[in-house]
């Protein structure tokens, strides 16, 4: 994913931190969604974080049994790195959450 560069993503209007399902025609964003197991619909920040956690735990090299070969560990490390890069790519393109309104001014003194 890193070699393809960061694609431009569009987001739904109104903020809310939702990633638009058809926002990016590039293969990097589609690949990132597939790696994280995300649906083709809108994705919230919470859904993105949950998908990343699930995929990272499933592919982490330390989760391999002690009998795993060095080749297995190297392949697991590459898969884990790809999961991390996919998460970072999509997270960087998520819009910020909407800001809360400022607090009301203090009441005038009596």
C-alpha angles and dihedrals in degrees: 000000000000094000093056094059128227114307124217112256128194122213135208114263122257098047115244092147096266122152109220112239096226096031099119127040092190120111091230094067093043090049090048091052091049093048091053093043094239122163123243091249130085113307124208124209090252091053091048092051092046092049090049093050093049094047093044093051091047094051103034112131092223090063092067118107117257090251092064116122126237089254090055090050092048091050091048090050090052092049090048091050090050090052090051093049092048091052093047091048094053095038092054090055097048112110116242116262116263115273120245116242118264116265117265117264117265117265116263116263115263 
